[in-house]
Amino acid sequence: MQIGGKYYKQLPIEPWDYIAANGLGFFEGNIIKFVTRAARDGRREDLIKAQHYLAKLIELTPVGDNDQSREGTSPRAEPQLT
């Protein structure tokens, strides 16, 4: 069921299906959603929204011994509030 715009109905996979299938959290999901919209419509505003969610995700993600970014992978767990 689609409520509202037709942003995603014409895509091979809808962002929320991808987000759910990969167990992504709120911030990651919004990043995927806005990047997908920007790629389809070329709207810079959507890229700025994605950047905003990414900045918050980075802020909430603790850096420590389990930081895997150096190895080219990222953790899938939800960020812990500190």
RABEL-V531315 format. One record per backbone hydrogen bond with DSSP energy under -1.0 kcal/mol. CO is the residue of the C=O (numbers start at 1). NH is the residue of the N-H. Records with the same first field share a line. If there is no record, write none. Layout:
CO = NH / NH
This chain:
8 = 11
14 = 18
15 = 19
16 = 20
17 = 21
18 = 22
19 = 24
20 = 23
25 = 29
26 = 30
27 = 31
28 = 32
29 = 33
30 = 34
31 = 35
32 = 36
33 = 37
34 = 38
35 = 39
36 = 40
37 = 41
38 = 42
44 = 48
45 = 49
46 = 50
47 = 51
48 = 52
49 = 53
50 = 54
51 = 55
52 = 56
53 = 57
54 = 58
55 = 59
56 = 60
57 = 61
64 = 67
68 = 71 / 73
69 = 72
